[in-house]
Amino acid sequence: MQATPGSKAIVSLKNQDNNIPENIICFSHLRWDFVFQRPQHLLTRLSKNFNIYYIEEPVFDAADQEYYTFTKRDKNLWVMVPHLPEGLSHEEHLEVLKTMFNRYMENKQTDNYIYWYYTPMALQFSAHHNPGMVIFDCMDELSAFDFAPAELKALEKQLLAKADVVFTGGQSLYEAKKHQHTNIHAFPSSIDRKHFLQARDIKTSPVDQIVTDRPKLGFYGVIDERFDINLIRDMANAKPDWEFILIGPVVKIDATKLPQNSNIHYLGSKSYQELPAYMATWDIALIPFMLNDSTRFISPTKTPEYLAAGLPVISTAIRDVVSPYGKNKLVHIANNGEEFVAAAEAELQTKNKKAWQTSVDSFLATNSWDKTCENMLTQIKQAAYKSRYMPIAQ
């Protein structure tokens, strides 16, 4: 058993029979504790088969010498945070990260490591290494997000050239990337059904959520440049007797510009474990995303989560929501505040949802993070076999 995250001993997780490295170093642009989403779902499950080292982006609080902190989050899963001194230039910042990572990997068997990338930016300090395998889990089109680094597209091209296997976070993203790699696979958002099914049986509301007989329409997730502020404002103005519950951190947008109607309630961040309790007394769940470059390829994890909780869902026309959820009449698709209100009114007037719920449950029956992880592992094994035994064309 590997005693410490920096030791040379290798934990035996029975991957060698499949010629797969036993360790995964994951380079991520997302803080582990920010929002529990795709990376956390996958890597916690993969930690049953691998040692996982999740490297976050740096924080600049080191008094003098740079260092990593290690926090154990599961039996074989550590979160690594680089701590750098303040005041570094961009070039110095990258050089320090490279030095730190080289030092960490010193005397380790790099061919017994998978480098798993969520951000191509990490190539700037890791590209010179030669790990046993490179995986790119492309969960979003990061170059389309606000404040994306100018070099991101070029680095993604470089990462696609290095990767042994590529996963995409949705079908539309797969369609956009499929010609850029010979071993690419779509793995849309999955669900922990058991966790969200709890919402169907909870009868009480958390103390910071309004208790009322009025209709409650809810959203959870990051409130950022993808979130349609005006749509929420229009709904709240049109229906002052409805309550709008918004859960999640506000990032990359000016919080002072958020609508402040008395029937809009900002509850801040909640843990993944808390979400079913908040959802339990909602009448309708919302996906109020704008249609722009940053949402063109997203596959909202909240779609199946809302449905598993037993909530009717109204969404803007996000491609990976329209297909399959809208086309299968599991989710309402609306284009503006007026259409959202009309869809919500129709739902509130529908008393018998048994047939809809049966269709939802049938659709979600084969959708799980466990199954997604299992299928990803199959692709990893196949890629490992090809890299070791298939001859390279001359």
N, C-alpha and C positions, 0 to 999 in steps of 0.2 A: 504494500500500500504506500502511496506517495505521501510522506509525512508532512512536507511543507511545499508551498507552491514554487519554491525555487530549487528544490533538491534534484539530484540527478537520477534518483530511482524512478523507475517507470511502473505505474500501476498496471496490473494484468487485468484487462477487460475483454479478453478473448477476441480481439480484433485481428491478431496476427494471422489467424487461420484464413482470414479474408484479405490479407495483405493491405490492411488499412492502418494508417498511423493511429496511435492510441491517445493522442493529445490534440486538442483544437485550441488554437489561439484565434479569438474573434476580435476583429477591429471594427469598432462601432462608433457612429456619430451620436448615438443615443445613450443617455445616462440609464443605467440599469434601473434606478429607482424613479425615473421620470414618469413613465406610463407603462404598465404591464401590457406588452403587445407581442408581435411576432417573434422578435429575437428571444424574449424571455420564455415564451411558450416552447419554442423549438429547443433552445439550449438547455433548459431544465430537463427536458426529456432525453436529449442526447447525452446528458451527464451520466446516464445509466450505462452508457457504452464508452464514454471518453472522459478524460480529464479536460475540463473547460476552463480557459483563461480569457476573461472578457475584458479587453482593454478599452477604456473610455478615452475621450478626448482629455487633454491636460487641463489642470487648474493651475493658476499662477500664484501660488502662496508659499513657495519654498523660500526660507530665509536666505539660504546661500546655495547649498548643494542640491541638485535635483534628486528625486527618489520616487519609487513606486510605493503605494500602499496596497495591501492585499486584504480583501474582506471575503470570508467564506460564506457563500449563500446556499450551498447545497453540499451533499457529500463529496462530490468531485467537481465543484464549480466555485471559482474565485473571480471576484471583480478586481481588476487592477486599474489604479488611477495614477497617471504620471503627475507629479507635483514639480513644477518648474518655477524658477525665480521670475519676478516681474521685470518688465522693461526690456525683454529680449526682442531683437528684430525678428522679422519673419524667417530669415535665413538661419539666425542663431537658434530660434525655436525649433526648426526642423533638424538642425544638426544635433541639438541636445536630445531630441526624441530618438534620433538614430543611434546616438551613443548609448543611451539608456537601453534601447532594445537590443543592441549588439551585446551589451554587458549581460543582459538577462539571458540571452540565448547562448552565451559562451559555454563551451564544453557540453552542450546538449546535442542530441542526435536529431538534426533538423529533419531528416527523412522520417522521423517518427512523430512529426507534427503536421497537422492540417492548418493552413492559414485560411480563415473564413472571413470574408470581407463583407461588411455592410456599407462601408464608405471607401471609394477608390482613393480618397485623400491619404489614407494610411500607406499607400505605396511609396509616398515620399520618404518614409523612413524604414520600409520593410522590403522594398522591391529587390534589393540586392541579395536577399536570402533565397535559398533553394529548398523549400519544404517538400515533404513527401507528396502533398497535394494542395491545390489552390481551389477554393470554392468561392463563388460570388453569389450571394443571396441578394438579388436586386429587388428590394421590396418597394422602392419608389423611384420615380424619375427625379433624382435629387437636383439635377441641373436646372429644373424648372421652378424650384422653390426660391422664394425671396432670399436675397443675400448669398446665393450660391457662389462659391469661388470660381473665378474665371477659368482656372485650370482643370476644373472637374471633368469636363467632357473629354479632354485629352487623356486624363488619368483613367477614366472609365474604359476608353478604347484600349489602353495599355493593359488594364485588368482583364478585359475580355480576351485579350491575346494570351494571357498567362493562365487563365482559369482552366482547370480540368473539367469542371461541370458548373453550369450556371442555373440558378433557380430564379423565377420571377414571382413577385407578390400578387400577381393577378393575370387574368387572361389577356386583357388589353395590353398590358406591359409586355407579355410574351409575344403578342403579335407584332409589337414595335421592335423587339430585340431579336426575334428568331433567326433573322438572316445574318446576325453578327456573331454567331457561335454555332458550332456543329453539335454541341451536347447541351442543349438548353431545354428546361422543363418548367411548365407553369404550375405553381402551387398557390392557388388563391387562399384568401383568409379562411381559417378553420375555426373550430369552436370547442370549448370545454363545456359540453351540454349539461353535464351534471351540476356544474357550478351555477349556471344561469337558470336552470330549472328551479332552483331554490326560490326564485322570485315569485313563482306561482303559488307558493304556500305561505309566504310571509304576509302577515296581516297588519303589522304595525309599521310606522314610518320613523326613520331616524329623527332625533330631536331637532336637528337644524334644518329639516325639510318641512315646509308648510303642511299643516294638517287642515284639510278643507274638503268639502263636498263638491267644490268646483272642479271642472275638468283639469287634469294635470298633463302637460305635454313636456317630455324631457329629452335631454341630450347629454351624453358624456363623451369626452374626448378633448383633444387640444383645441383651444380657441385661438386660431391663428389666421394667416392670410387666406386660408381656404374657407373659412367660416363666413357665411353670408349674414352679416350684421343687419343689413337692411331688410332681409326677409323676416328675421325674427322681430324687428321693430314693426314691420307692417302687420304681422300676425297679432302682436301684442296690442297694437293700436286698434285693430279691427275687432278684437275679442278681449275687452278689458275684464270680462268675467271668467277668462281662462287663466291658469297659472302656468308659467313657463320656467322649468327647472333646468339650469345650465351648470353642468359639473365638469370641471377640468381647469388646467392652468391656462392663463392668457400669455401668449408669447408672440414676439415679432410684430405685434400691432399695438396701437395706443389704446390702453384700457379706458382712457377717459372718453373715447369715442363710442364705446359700447352703449346701447340704448339703456336708459335708466327708468323705464316704466315701472310702476309699483307692482305690476304682475309679472315681472321678470326677476328671477332669483338666481344670483351667482353664488354657488356653494363652494367654489374652489376645488382643489384636487381631492380625490378620494382614492383609497387603495382599491386594488382589484378585488380583494376579499369583501369590501363594503358594497360594491356596486349592486348586487342583487337586492339588498335591503332598500336601497334608494329606488330601484326600478319597480319594486313590488306594488307601489300604490300609484304609479303612473297609469294614465289611460292610453297614451299614444307616445311612441318614440319618434324622434326626428333625426334626419340626416340633412341638415341645411347647408350643404356645401355649394360654393360658387362653381360655375363651370369655367375654368381657366386653365392655363398651362400646368399649374401646380396640382390640379385635380384630374387631369386628363387620363392618367393611368392608375389612379388609386383604386384599391379594393378594400373598402372599409370593413375592418374586423367587426365593428359594432353591428353590422347588418344581421349576420346569423345570431349574434349574442342577443340582440333585441328580440328576435323571433323566438329563440329558445326560452326567453323569459315570458313568452305569451303575449307580447305587445304588438299591436298593429304598428306598422312603420310607414312613414311618409318621407320620401327622399327626392332630392333633385335628380336630374337625369345623368347621374354618374354611370359611365358605361358598364362597369362591373357590378353595378346594382341593377340597372335595367336588364342586363343579361347576366345571371339567370333569374333574379328575384322578381323583377317587374314582369318579364315575359311569362312567368309561371303564376302570375297574379297573387304573389305572396306579399308584395310591397306595392304601395301606391307611389306613382311617379308624378311629381308636380313641378311646375316651372317658376312659380312666383308665390308671393304671399296669399293672393286671392285663391289660387288653386290649392295651396296647402290648407287654407281654412276650409274650403269646400270638401276636400278629402277627409279632413278631421271631423267635420260635421257629419258626413256620411258614416264614418266609423262610430261616432258617439251615438248615432241613432240605430246602429246595428246591434241587436241584443243577442242574436244567436250566431256565435262565431265558431261553432263546433266543426263545421265542414272546413273552414279556413284553417283552424288549428290542426285538424287531421292532416291536411295537405302540407302544412309547415313541418309537422313532426315527421312525416314520411320523407320529405325532402332533406331534412337535417339528419336523418338516421345514419347516413353513411359519411357524415361530415364531422371530422374530429382532428384535433392536433396530434393525437396518437397515431392516427392513420397517415396523416401528412408526414409526420416524422419517420414512420416506417417506410413510406414510399421514397422519401429523400434518402434514407439509409441504403435502400436498394440501388438507387442511382449512384451513390458514393461507392458502394462495393463494385459496381460495374465499371466505374471510372478508374478505380484502383487496379482492377484486373487488367484493363486495357493498357494502362500506363506501364504496367510491369511486364506484360506478356505479349502484347500486340506489336508486331514489327513496325518500325517507322519507315514510311515510304521515302525512297531516295529520289 
